[in-house]
Amino acid sequence: MCQPVDPSTRSASSHRAAKKKVNALRAPLLRAVAALAVCLAGTACRTAPAPVSTTDRFDTFETAPDWSVASLGPGDVLRVTIHGHPELSTPDGGAHVDETGVLELPVVGPVSVADLDLRGANERIEESFRKYMHEPDVTVDIVRRESKQYFVLGQIREPGPRVLERPTTALEAVSHGSFFLNAADRRSLFLVRPHGDELEVHRFNAETPDPSGLVQVRPGDIVFVRRRGSQRFQEEFLPLLAPFNLAIPSLVASGAL
């Protein structure tokens, strides 16, 4: 039988894993925001030598729902209850799935839950405890999701990360807990998908919805709501970058805009 793990050690390890996940999500976001600032600045795109359109290099926007966004992954926080055995359950605050997709549990040790839905995780954890007890009664709940997120930036109230819990279209992405500011350009929104330091960009209309708004959002995507009538966008983006003390990285400029 495995030796019990000191809860304080497990908690510290979980917090470190969560911090790594947040940093991993933040890095591509900041790179993409900086790159989009350059690309949308108008003259930056026009003066870039031999610009390469990311839409020629990438074609990943799809309308078919992808239920993999509902699966578990690194950074998610789960509460595992072993009914009748509180000493084997996780704390009420739950336990973090580490960067490898593993959940560390009392007695049974590491259990991989990456890419499983909640039912699949429940069944796998039950199977792990079945080695040590007869007919374990297990319930797995999601305390907090961090592995599947997208971001809404620009002329929107409460900009920042949003959680992907199910397949979500671009139009749905700007309606989930978001409210346009008065200056928002609702006719020309952008779904931005980072590919390293390059961007794949899809334009859609939220004022008069049409099929362009039905593309699916993926984890790490950015929905950008620009200011109505704007011609230059650096003024909007630089304040977002300033708190992070970042320099705008070099970018193969996108011809999609």
C-alpha positions as CSV (number, residue, x, y, z in Angstrom):
1,M,0.0,0.0,0.0
2,C,1.3,3.5,-0.9
3,Q,2.5,5.7,2.0
4,P,0.1,8.7,2.6
5,V,1.3,11.9,1.1
6,D,1.8,14.9,3.3
7,P,-1.2,17.2,2.4
8,S,1.0,20.3,2.7
9,T,3.5,18.9,0.3
10,R,0.7,17.9,-2.1
11,S,-0.8,21.3,-1.9
12,A,2.5,23.1,-2.6
13,S,3.1,20.9,-5.6
14,S,-0.4,21.5,-6.9
15,H,0.0,25.3,-6.6
16,R,3.3,25.1,-8.5
17,A,1.7,23.1,-11.2
18,A,-1.2,25.6,-11.4
19,K,1.2,28.5,-11.7
20,K,3.1,26.8,-14.5
21,K,-0.2,26.3,-16.3
22,V,-1.2,30.0,-15.9
23,N,2.2,31.1,-17.2
24,A,1.9,28.6,-20.2
25,L,-1.4,30.1,-21.1
26,R,-0.3,33.7,-20.6
27,A,2.8,33.5,-22.8
28,P,1.1,32.8,-26.2
29,L,-1.7,35.3,-25.3
30,L,0.8,38.0,-24.7
31,R,2.8,37.1,-27.9
32,A,-0.4,37.1,-29.9
33,V,-1.7,40.4,-28.5
34,A,1.7,42.1,-29.3
35,A,1.7,40.6,-32.8
36,L,-1.9,41.6,-33.5
37,A,-1.0,45.2,-32.4
38,V,1.7,45.3,-35.0
39,C,-0.5,43.7,-37.7
40,L,-3.6,45.9,-37.1
41,A,-1.5,49.1,-37.0
42,G,-2.1,49.5,-40.7
43,T,1.3,50.8,-41.8
44,A,3.1,48.0,-40.1
45,C,1.4,45.4,-42.3
46,R,1.8,47.5,-45.4
47,T,5.5,48.1,-45.0
48,A,6.5,44.6,-43.9
49,P,8.7,43.1,-46.6
50,A,7.0,40.3,-48.5
51,P,4.3,39.6,-46.0
52,V,3.1,36.0,-45.8
53,S,-0.6,35.5,-45.2
54,T,-1.2,33.1,-42.3
55,T,-4.4,32.1,-43.9
56,D,-2.3,30.4,-46.7
57,R,-0.1,28.6,-44.1
58,F,-2.9,27.6,-41.7
59,D,-6.5,26.6,-42.3
60,T,-7.8,25.4,-38.9
61,F,-11.1,27.3,-38.5
62,E,-14.0,24.8,-38.5
63,T,-17.7,24.9,-37.8
64,A,-18.1,21.3,-36.7
65,P,-18.4,21.1,-32.9
66,D,-15.3,19.7,-31.1
67,W,-16.3,18.0,-27.9
68,S,-12.6,17.5,-26.9
69,V,-12.8,21.0,-25.3
70,A,-14.9,19.4,-22.6
71,S,-12.1,17.1,-21.6
72,L,-9.9,17.5,-18.5
73,G,-6.4,18.7,-18.6
74,P,-3.5,20.3,-16.8
75,G,-4.4,23.0,-14.3
76,D,-8.0,21.8,-13.7
77,V,-9.0,21.5,-10.1
78,L,-11.0,18.4,-9.2
79,R,-12.6,17.3,-6.0
80,V,-12.7,13.5,-5.5
81,T,-15.0,12.1,-2.8
82,I,-14.7,8.5,-1.7
83,H,-18.0,8.1,0.1
84,G,-17.7,6.6,3.6
85,H,-13.9,7.3,3.5
86,P,-13.2,11.0,4.0
87,E,-9.6,10.2,4.7
88,L,-9.2,9.0,1.1
89,S,-11.0,12.0,-0.4
90,T,-9.3,15.2,-1.6
91,P,-9.7,18.4,0.4
92,D,-12.9,20.4,-0.2
93,G,-10.8,22.8,-2.3
94,G,-9.9,20.0,-4.6
95,A,-6.6,18.9,-6.1
96,H,-4.8,20.2,-9.2
97,V,-4.2,18.1,-12.3
98,D,-0.5,18.6,-12.9
99,E,1.3,19.6,-16.1
100,T,1.4,15.9,-17.3
101,G,-2.4,15.4,-16.8
102,V,-2.0,13.4,-13.6
103,L,-4.0,13.8,-10.4
104,E,-2.3,12.7,-7.2
105,L,-4.6,10.9,-4.8
106,P,-4.3,9.3,-1.4
107,V,-3.3,5.7,-1.3
108,V,-3.7,5.0,-5.0
109,G,-1.1,7.7,-6.0
110,P,-1.0,9.2,-9.5
111,V,-4.0,8.8,-11.8
112,S,-3.9,10.1,-15.4
113,V,-7.1,12.0,-16.2
114,A,-5.9,14.1,-19.2
115,D,-8.3,14.1,-22.2
116,L,-11.0,12.3,-20.2
117,D,-14.5,13.7,-19.6
118,L,-15.9,13.8,-16.1
119,R,-17.5,10.4,-16.4
120,G,-14.3,8.9,-17.8
121,A,-12.3,10.4,-14.9
122,N,-14.8,9.0,-12.4
123,E,-14.5,5.5,-13.9
124,R,-10.7,5.6,-14.0
125,I,-10.5,6.7,-10.4
126,E,-13.0,4.1,-9.2
127,E,-10.9,1.4,-11.0
128,S,-7.8,2.7,-9.2
129,F,-9.4,2.5,-5.8
130,R,-10.9,-0.9,-6.6
131,K,-7.4,-2.4,-6.1
132,Y,-7.5,-1.4,-2.4
133,M,-11.2,-1.6,-1.4
134,H,-14.4,-3.4,-2.4
135,E,-16.8,-1.5,-4.6
136,P,-15.6,2.1,-4.0
137,D,-18.3,4.8,-4.3
138,V,-16.5,7.7,-6.0
139,T,-17.8,11.1,-7.1
140,V,-15.6,13.5,-9.1
141,D,-16.6,17.2,-9.3
142,I,-14.9,20.0,-11.2
143,V,-14.0,22.8,-8.7
144,R,-12.3,25.0,-11.3
145,R,-11.4,24.8,-15.0
146,E,-8.1,26.2,-16.2
147,S,-7.0,23.9,-19.0
148,K,-9.4,25.0,-21.6
149,Q,-9.6,28.8,-21.9
150,Y,-10.0,31.5,-24.6
151,F,-9.6,35.2,-24.2
152,V,-11.8,38.2,-25.0
153,L,-9.9,41.5,-25.4
154,G,-10.7,45.0,-26.6
155,Q,-13.9,47.0,-26.4
156,I,-15.6,44.6,-24.0
157,R,-16.6,44.8,-20.4
158,E,-14.5,42.5,-18.1
159,P,-11.9,41.5,-20.8
160,G,-9.8,38.5,-20.0
161,P,-10.0,34.7,-19.9
162,R,-13.2,32.7,-20.5
163,V,-13.7,29.0,-19.8
164,L,-14.5,26.5,-22.5
165,E,-16.8,23.9,-21.1
166,R,-18.4,22.8,-24.3
167,P,-18.1,23.5,-28.0
168,T,-18.5,27.3,-28.5
169,T,-18.8,29.4,-31.6
170,A,-17.2,32.8,-32.1
171,L,-20.6,34.5,-31.7
172,E,-21.2,32.6,-28.5
173,A,-17.8,33.5,-27.2
174,V,-18.7,37.2,-27.2
175,S,-22.0,36.6,-25.6
176,H,-20.9,34.5,-22.6
177,G,-20.7,37.0,-19.8
178,S,-19.5,39.8,-22.1
179,F,-21.0,43.2,-22.8
180,F,-19.9,45.4,-25.6
181,L,-18.7,48.9,-24.8
182,N,-20.4,51.7,-26.7
183,A,-17.3,52.2,-28.9
184,A,-17.2,48.6,-29.9
185,D,-17.2,47.8,-33.6
186,R,-19.7,44.9,-33.7
187,R,-19.6,44.5,-37.4
188,S,-16.0,43.5,-37.6
189,L,-14.7,41.2,-34.9
190,F,-11.7,39.0,-35.1
191,L,-11.0,35.5,-33.9
192,V,-7.3,35.1,-33.6
193,R,-5.5,31.8,-33.3
194,P,-1.7,31.9,-32.4
195,H,0.6,29.5,-34.2
196,G,3.9,30.3,-32.5
197,D,4.7,33.9,-33.5
198,E,2.3,33.9,-36.4
199,L,-1.4,34.4,-36.4
200,E,-4.4,32.9,-38.1
201,V,-7.2,35.5,-38.2
202,H,-10.9,35.1,-38.9
203,R,-13.2,38.1,-39.2
204,F,-16.9,37.8,-38.2
205,N,-19.9,40.0,-37.7
206,A,-21.8,40.2,-34.4
207,E,-24.2,42.9,-35.3
208,T,-25.8,41.1,-38.2
209,P,-24.9,37.4,-37.4
210,D,-24.1,35.2,-40.4
211,P,-22.2,31.9,-41.0
212,S,-18.9,33.7,-40.4
213,G,-19.7,33.7,-36.7
214,L,-20.2,29.9,-36.5
215,V,-16.5,28.9,-36.5
216,Q,-15.5,27.0,-33.3
217,V,-13.3,28.6,-30.6
218,R,-10.3,26.5,-29.5
219,P,-8.4,26.8,-26.2
220,G,-5.9,29.6,-26.5
221,D,-7.9,31.6,-29.1
222,I,-8.4,35.3,-28.7
223,V,-11.5,37.2,-29.6
224,F,-10.6,40.8,-30.3
225,V,-13.3,43.6,-30.3
226,R,-11.8,46.7,-31.9
227,R,-12.9,50.3,-31.5
228,R,-15.4,51.5,-34.0
229,G,-13.8,53.7,-36.7
230,S,-10.3,52.9,-35.6
231,Q,-7.6,53.1,-38.2
232,R,-4.6,52.5,-35.9
233,F,-4.6,50.0,-33.1
234,Q,-1.3,50.4,-31.3
235,E,-2.8,52.9,-28.9
236,E,-5.3,50.2,-27.8
237,F,-2.8,47.4,-27.4
238,L,0.2,49.1,-25.8
239,P,-1.6,49.7,-22.5
240,L,-2.4,46.0,-22.4
241,L,1.3,45.1,-22.9
242,A,2.7,47.7,-20.5
243,P,1.9,45.8,-17.2
244,F,4.0,42.9,-18.5
245,N,7.1,45.0,-19.6
246,L,7.1,43.3,-23.0
247,A,8.6,44.5,-26.2
248,I,6.6,43.8,-29.4
249,P,8.2,40.7,-30.9
250,S,9.0,40.3,-34.6
251,L,6.2,38.9,-36.6
252,V,5.7,37.6,-40.1
253,A,2.9,40.0,-40.9
254,S,-0.5,38.5,-41.7
255,G,-2.2,39.4,-44.9
256,A,-5.6,38.3,-43.7
257,L,-6.6,41.9,-42.6
